[in-house]
Amino acid sequence: MADAEDIASPVQQLLDEVHQRIGEIDDGRVATYIPALGKADPKLFGLALATRDGHVYEAGDTRVPFTIQSVSKPFIYALALHDRGLNAVLRKVGVEPTGEGFDAIKLEAGTGRPLNPMVNAGAIVTASMVDGDDWGQRFQRILDGLSGFAGRDLSIDHEVLASEERTGDHNRAIGYLLRNAGTLDGDVDKALSVYFMACSTLVTARDLAVMAMTLSSGGVNPLTGRRVVGTDTTEHVMAVMATSGTYDFAGEWLLRSGLPAKSGVAGGLVAVLPSQLGIGVYSPPLDTRGTSVRAIAACQELSSRFGLHLMRPVTGSTSAIHRYLRGDAVSSQRSRRYAEREILRTRGRAIALCELQGDLGFASTDVAVRAITGDHDGVRWLILDLHRVARTEPVAVNLLDTLVRELGEHGVTTVVAAEGARSPLASAEAAFASLDEALEWCEDALVAGTAPAEDTGAAEAVPVPEQDVLRDLPPGVLDELTPLLEERRLAAGEILFAPRGEPDESLYFVVSGGLVAQVMEGDPPEPVQVASMGPGTAVTELTLRRDDPRAYRVVADEPTVCRVLSDGTLKRLERDRPQVVEALHWAMARSLAARLRRADRLLAAHVASGPRSGTPPRTG
């Protein structure tokens, strides 16, 4: 299998598709009321998506710097809430939608408060409320806070700042109105200077995605792990973003995208899905409301394709990965001859098993996909076990199916274990009703591709001297036993034995073909495979669980040849040649001890492997 870096992420592929399609939109106009903004290239388009664990997907011009403008408002609001507390800020700034544009000159009757902190009037006040003994310290607090949200040191675009100050009379008018109403304290020009500098802070689309994810994760930056503000603060901020972040477009925006968001006239936009992801977009052309045309289209399509709507019901929050194992630490219930067991022991890591669980949506499936591709060395077969999955969102199916196709291009065959062998993944090679059947299929493929040609194929047969239980017997004992073994041929589907009455103690050595142990379940009863035995293995009716109320049986899975040491022959040997029976018992005990040691290793591997909440374990 190729390096993880060579395997295209399904999320990245979908993001690239969205970026390419939305990039063809040429509607909108670049803002010119701040002259420096009018210099932006209308073709620029960056789209970034940050996850809770700090992974950032990027498409297009995500590293191109631009000024944050009004996208700074929710983050300044967060800093004011953090520094002053909710009640103190609410006395100065309301939280009601205005139904008007970002620069509306409108205050609440009776209180003089701006209606919310997402319009210019509200942001001017919240910028004045952050901690600081003077205006310079307040701006530094804002710059440090924005840098904390972004996870890197940010700076000012002085050309844009100068342009803002030259053309900022409308905002100055708002400032004086606020001071006259008693809402803004201190020097209006200095308060406006802080606001203008905050809007002139340089960011990228990638920065915005990380900043959005910091809000989404309760105030902890996913890249640095540092807390910027408290969880209560982020809840309050995202609530106001949902109702007022896109001004007079907020209702339709939330209806269509379902993502709390904030836009800016430089073409930036942030959107959040609480506890799951943050989105950052940059595209300068704006619609008549001052929101980036491509950003609107991109977020709405991402929400639709990834199932991101805030109101979409989610019933589980556990890790998507219950357990992740390699084939050298887990095996099917098939009894195999020594040569096959050695192949699986030494080369079993070519098989990977990922047991998924819970509700599979965008965020949980993305983590699972990255975990699978992050532990891929030498994998040639992947089993996705869906038995523990409660619900699969369409986006999860899309991501997993894309992963399966990408893995296939790198030589990895994927099979699915699911209830009723019903796989939602069209690209999977095969589907099985049980995990054991899927494991057996992959093991067979590994053995067939590894063993010498004479040891594989339909004509495969294991003669008596090479039978697992008999291979270590002293030559004289083996020579004495061999003539006593009777041949029995079974047609496919023929029952070898089923427990009834006294057990048959005969010992059956599988020479060719194969047997399966089945339990009858359901109404009417249907056979369910619980184990299988291939050439080189031995079986006796004594191995069946006679204390289980369910009916067990062993049948031929295909035309099968066995050599049988019958119950009667065993009794005669015990009477006449007890040393032969003793040697046989010791051989069986050694075989059983080897099975128990292997079972112990597998149990230890299971315990060590999960349930998991992150990247699969790296073993060996």
C-alpha angles and dihedrals in degrees: 000000000000125000116281089248089062094054111087112227114240089225091051091050092051091045090051090050092051091046093051094048097043091043089068091066109104100178124120136046133254114251113258104170085093097049096210091059091058090070092070118118106247090210094065113110126167126176123186134174124194124196131210093257093055102262113141123200115200137190127179126341098000096139097051110113121230134159116276095222113168093356084080091067101084090046093049088048089052091052092049091049091048093049101038107021130242099278094050092051093044090057088062104030129032129213104222124119114253100206085218138094128285095264099046115147097221132128131185112269113247097014105047090224122146106247095241141349095250096072120074094255093054094044092052089057097044090048087057092052101060117106119281139114091230139011093268092056091047092055091047088052089053094047092047090047094050088048089051091053091048095044094232139067112279129200142197129265099223094191091058090043091055090047091050092051093049093051101032101103093116090056090045088055089053089049094054091046089053092049091048089053090051093244099109117056125204134004112358095206092051091047089051091047090057090048093048092049091050090052090048094058112125119237139155132225087257090054090051092052091052092045090051091049090051088058091043093052095053099267100311115122108235092213102045099026089225122136113237100176136354127277093246089055093054091049090055093045095049091048091057091043089056094053102033111011095106096036114218090005094055097104097050090040093056091043094054104033102022090210127121103236147168127209133200134202093239087068100263126132135178125199129181138200105197115250092355118063151337127223127206123189134180124189120136103211109097135197122234091277093057098255125127110262095212092044091057092048094044095050093046092051093045089050091050097044097041097038093239102150109136091224094053107117117249118188103180139041104180122122113281091227115073095173139350121197140163124229093255088064101041132038142178123257090254114124108227136188121255097263092054093046090053091052091051092045095051100033104024093111086080085078120069125190122199117185109199125199147182126013113344111212132148101286098042094045092047090055091047093049092050090047092053094049090044093063102040108118109142095353114151100160127039125192117200108197111200100175092108094047112111099187136003119205117213090247090057091052089049093050095045093045090050089050091051091052092047092049090049090057087056095051100265119132115209125202129180131222110202141148109289090000087279107149121190089202112090093189096058115112094227143347128221133192093227136036090232092059091049091050092048091050092052092045091052090051091050093048093046091051094046110036121085113270093251090058096056141052137064093303092058112141134167112210121216097264090056097048110124097238094042103039095088097044116119109266093245093053092047091049089052094047100045098071089050094060114100122209120238124184122201129195119224108281094016114139114240093189143331123195113263129136117343115359120254108235094198115133117226121202113198109225099172139350117027146264131220130203112221137188120207112233138167135029110307090028116250126188116252118191115235101167142358135210124208133191114306095033131107130221137184133183088243089074092066119097104247093176093062114098090218118089115252127193141167118225137174111263090197136353101314137190120204133180110217132208096199127219090246094050091050091053092050091049091050088055101039106023107023092162090063091052090046091053089049092050091051090050091051090047091053090050091049092048090053089051092050092050090051091047089052091052091049092049091051090050091050092051092048094047103060163194080286134204101183144011116358117260119268111223135173 
